[in-house]
Amino acid sequence: MATKKIKLAVLASGGGTNLQSIIDQCSQGCLDATIELVISNNPGAGALERAERAGISTVCIDHRTFGKREDFDRAVVAKLQKSGAELIVLAGFMRIITEPFLEAFPQRIINIHPALLPAFPGLHVQQKAIDYGAKFSGCTVHFVDGGVDTGPIIAQAVVPVLADDSEDTLAARILVQEHKIYPQVIQWFAEGRIHLDQRQVKIKGCSRVETAQVNPPLQ
């Protein structure tokens, strides 16, 4: 029996590569989901162009025209509710979510962050990992709460930080994994496999991971 397709809305502020990976997975029939709407706060966002090329409805709501964050979020929520979206996917959306938004979609807003949370929240995290001397970095998909990258963790992917890495090379290696785990989390949501118990997120039917990674390798 096929899983019922859930309706997504994607919010993005930049180029939209994670949006593109979701568009591609939907078009290939790999996701039980449809993207109903793409919203950006940036009129020049490449994500809007990607959505338009795919025939997806778009809206630009410029945050600079609002005096308060909450007023901006209420305007976004109105568009999201009209679209019928069941899951809100933040894909490089450079805004802190406020209470009116969280209340409208409880436990239905997810985000992807290019670090292994709770380490390195916020911006420029690849360079922060390099500067700190971290041996591993990666990406995290998490539920959104009222903090900055503080919501319950759903899934993570790990990549090594190499001795000659720059911010760009590390970011590129992480991005490959982002494009894998974000669609997977959306599919889990569509299948009803994600269970949240306070901060603990359990994925029904997932096998255990017991393989350790070491960097630099032990010799």
C-alpha positions as CSV (number, residue, x, y, z in Angstrom):
1,M,0.0,0.0,0.0
2,A,1.5,3.3,-1.1
3,T,2.2,6.0,1.5
4,K,0.0,9.0,1.2
5,K,2.0,12.0,-0.2
6,I,2.5,14.8,2.3
7,K,2.4,18.4,1.3
8,L,5.6,20.4,1.9
9,A,6.5,24.0,2.0
10,V,10.2,25.0,1.7
11,L,11.6,28.2,3.0
12,A,15.0,29.3,1.7
13,S,17.1,32.5,1.6
14,G,19.9,31.5,-0.7
15,G,20.8,29.4,-3.7
16,G,18.6,26.5,-2.8
17,T,20.8,23.4,-3.4
18,N,18.9,21.5,-0.7
19,L,15.7,22.6,-2.2
20,Q,16.9,21.3,-5.5
21,S,17.8,17.9,-4.0
22,I,14.2,17.7,-2.6
23,I,12.7,18.7,-6.0
24,D,14.8,16.0,-7.7
25,Q,13.8,13.3,-5.2
26,C,10.1,14.2,-5.6
27,S,10.3,14.2,-9.4
28,Q,12.0,10.8,-9.4
29,G,9.3,9.3,-7.2
30,C,11.7,8.7,-4.3
31,L,9.8,10.9,-1.9
32,D,6.1,10.5,-0.9
33,A,5.8,14.3,-0.9
34,T,4.8,17.2,-3.1
35,I,6.2,20.7,-2.7
36,E,3.2,23.0,-2.6
37,L,5.1,26.3,-2.0
38,V,8.5,27.8,-1.8
39,I,8.9,31.0,0.3
40,S,11.9,33.3,0.5
41,N,12.7,36.4,2.4
42,N,15.3,37.4,-0.2
43,P,14.0,38.7,-3.6
44,G,17.3,37.6,-5.2
45,A,17.3,34.0,-3.9
46,G,18.3,31.4,-6.3
47,A,15.8,29.1,-4.6
48,L,13.0,31.0,-6.1
49,E,14.4,30.5,-9.6
50,R,14.8,26.8,-9.0
51,A,11.2,26.5,-7.8
52,E,9.9,28.4,-10.8
53,R,11.8,26.2,-13.2
54,A,10.2,23.2,-11.6
55,G,6.7,24.7,-11.8
56,I,6.3,25.2,-8.1
57,S,4.5,28.2,-6.6
58,T,6.7,30.8,-5.1
59,V,6.2,33.8,-2.8
60,C,8.8,36.4,-1.7
61,I,8.1,38.1,1.6
62,D,10.8,40.6,2.3
63,H,11.5,40.7,6.0
64,R,12.9,44.2,5.7
65,T,9.4,45.5,5.2
66,F,8.3,44.4,8.7
67,G,9.0,46.2,11.9
68,K,8.9,43.1,14.1
69,R,10.0,39.5,13.6
70,E,6.6,38.2,14.8
71,D,4.8,40.3,12.1
72,F,7.0,38.8,9.4
73,D,6.3,35.3,10.7
74,R,2.6,35.9,10.8
75,A,2.7,36.8,7.1
76,V,4.7,33.7,6.3
77,V,2.3,31.5,8.4
78,A,-0.7,32.9,6.5
79,K,0.8,31.8,3.2
80,L,1.8,28.4,4.6
81,Q,-1.6,27.7,5.9
82,K,-3.2,28.7,2.6
83,S,-0.9,26.2,0.8
84,G,-2.1,23.3,3.0
85,A,1.5,22.4,3.9
86,E,1.8,19.6,6.5
87,L,5.6,19.8,6.9
88,I,7.7,23.0,6.8
89,V,11.2,22.5,5.5
90,L,13.8,25.2,6.2
91,A,16.6,24.9,3.6
92,G,19.0,27.7,4.2
93,F,16.4,30.0,5.6
94,M,18.3,32.7,7.5
95,R,15.7,33.8,10.0
96,I,15.1,32.9,13.6
97,I,11.6,31.4,14.0
98,T,9.3,33.1,16.6
99,E,6.5,31.9,18.7
100,P,3.6,32.6,16.2
101,F,5.3,30.4,13.6
102,L,6.1,27.6,16.1
103,E,2.5,27.6,17.5
104,A,1.1,27.3,14.0
105,F,3.1,24.2,13.1
106,P,4.1,22.4,16.3
107,Q,6.7,19.6,15.7
108,R,6.2,20.2,11.9
109,I,9.1,22.5,11.2
110,I,12.5,21.0,10.4
111,N,15.9,22.5,9.6
112,I,19.3,21.3,8.3
113,H,22.5,22.7,9.8
114,P,26.0,22.2,8.4
115,A,27.6,21.0,11.7
116,L,27.2,18.3,14.2
117,L,24.9,20.0,16.7
118,P,25.0,20.9,19.5
119,A,28.5,21.9,18.4
120,F,28.8,25.1,16.3
121,P,25.4,26.5,16.0
122,G,24.8,29.7,14.1
123,L,26.8,31.0,11.1
124,H,30.2,30.2,9.4
125,V,30.3,26.9,11.2
126,Q,32.6,25.1,8.8
127,Q,35.4,27.7,9.5
128,K,34.6,27.5,13.2
129,A,35.1,23.7,13.1
130,I,38.5,24.1,11.3
131,D,39.6,26.9,13.7
132,Y,38.7,24.8,16.7
133,G,40.7,21.8,15.5
134,A,37.7,19.5,15.2
135,K,38.5,16.1,13.6
136,F,35.0,15.5,12.4
137,S,32.1,17.8,11.2
138,G,29.0,17.0,9.3
139,C,25.3,18.0,9.2
140,T,22.3,17.8,11.4
141,V,18.5,17.7,10.6
142,H,16.5,18.8,13.6
143,F,13.1,20.0,14.7
144,V,13.0,23.8,15.1
145,D,12.3,25.4,18.4
146,G,12.7,29.0,19.7
147,G,16.5,28.8,19.9
148,V,19.3,29.0,17.3
149,D,19.8,25.4,16.1
150,T,18.7,24.0,19.5
151,G,15.8,21.8,18.5
152,P,15.7,17.9,19.0
153,I,18.1,16.1,16.6
154,I,16.5,13.8,14.0
155,A,19.5,12.7,12.0
156,Q,23.2,13.5,11.5
157,A,25.9,12.6,9.0
158,V,29.6,12.7,9.8
159,V,32.5,13.8,7.6
160,P,36.2,14.1,8.5
161,V,37.9,17.4,8.7
162,L,41.0,17.1,6.7
163,A,44.3,18.8,7.5
164,D,44.3,20.9,4.3
165,D,40.6,21.8,4.4
166,S,39.4,25.3,3.8
167,E,35.9,26.5,4.7
168,D,34.8,25.9,1.1
169,T,36.2,22.4,0.7
170,L,34.7,21.3,4.1
171,A,31.4,22.9,3.2
172,A,31.3,21.1,-0.1
173,R,31.9,17.7,1.5
174,I,29.2,18.4,4.1
175,L,26.8,19.5,1.4
176,V,26.9,16.1,-0.3
177,Q,25.7,14.5,2.9
178,E,23.0,17.2,3.4
179,H,21.5,16.3,0.1
180,K,21.2,12.7,1.3
181,I,19.9,13.0,4.8
182,Y,17.4,15.8,4.3
183,P,15.2,13.9,1.8
184,Q,15.5,10.8,3.9
185,V,14.1,12.6,7.0
186,I,11.2,14.0,4.9
187,Q,10.5,10.4,3.8
188,W,10.5,9.2,7.4
189,F,8.1,11.9,8.3
190,A,5.8,10.9,5.4
191,E,5.8,7.4,6.6
192,G,5.0,8.4,10.1
193,R,8.2,6.8,11.5
194,I,9.5,9.8,13.5
195,H,8.6,9.7,17.2
196,L,9.5,12.6,19.5
197,D,9.8,12.0,23.2
198,Q,10.9,15.3,24.8
199,R,14.4,15.7,23.2
200,Q,14.8,12.1,22.1
201,V,13.9,11.4,18.4
202,K,13.3,7.7,17.6
203,I,13.0,6.4,14.0
204,K,10.7,3.4,13.8
205,G,12.3,0.5,12.0
206,C,15.8,1.8,11.7
207,S,18.8,-0.5,12.2
208,R,21.4,0.2,14.7
209,V,24.7,1.9,13.8
210,E,27.7,0.5,15.7
211,T,30.6,1.4,13.5
212,A,33.1,3.9,15.0
213,Q,35.0,6.4,12.9
214,V,38.4,7.6,14.0
215,N,40.3,10.6,12.5
216,P,43.3,10.4,12.2
217,P,43.1,6.7,11.7
218,L,44.7,4.5,14.3
219,Q,47.9,2.7,13.2
